[in-house]
Amino acid sequence: RIVVLKTVGGEIAAAVSLAPKVGPLGLSPKKVGEDIRDATMDWRGIKVHVQLTVQNRVAKVSIIPAASSECIKALGEPPRDRKKVKNVKHSGSLSWETIKQIAKKLQPRSCARTFEGVVKE
């Protein structure tokens, strides 16, 4: 069984929002929230999609790459406190090699036929 969630990296998701998704599978929302927090520590302060693969009442957490979160991470900005800092403008420049690396990570999910199309997405 697979469950996909969008969460902020490095933070424990509210058990109230996790309970309807993982409760029927026999999992504890608090434990799943802690597992997600541990798996997304590299993405602190950035919203990411997380895929939970549930097997034998054990959740395996994996991160689904998205172009926006990959670009924000590549900019190397310091983590922000979401409660205090609002409406952040991301500024900086990415090298062409960095953009190619991001496109290679996203290519399996892309609908483009060529690598050029993936980069344009």
Secondary structure, DSSP 8 states (H G I E B T S, - for coil): -EEEEEEEBTS---HHHHHHHHGGGT--HHHHHHHHHHHTGGGBTSEEEEEEEEETTEEEEEEE--HHHHHHHHHT-----TTT--S--------HHHHHHHHHHHGGG---SSHHHHHH-
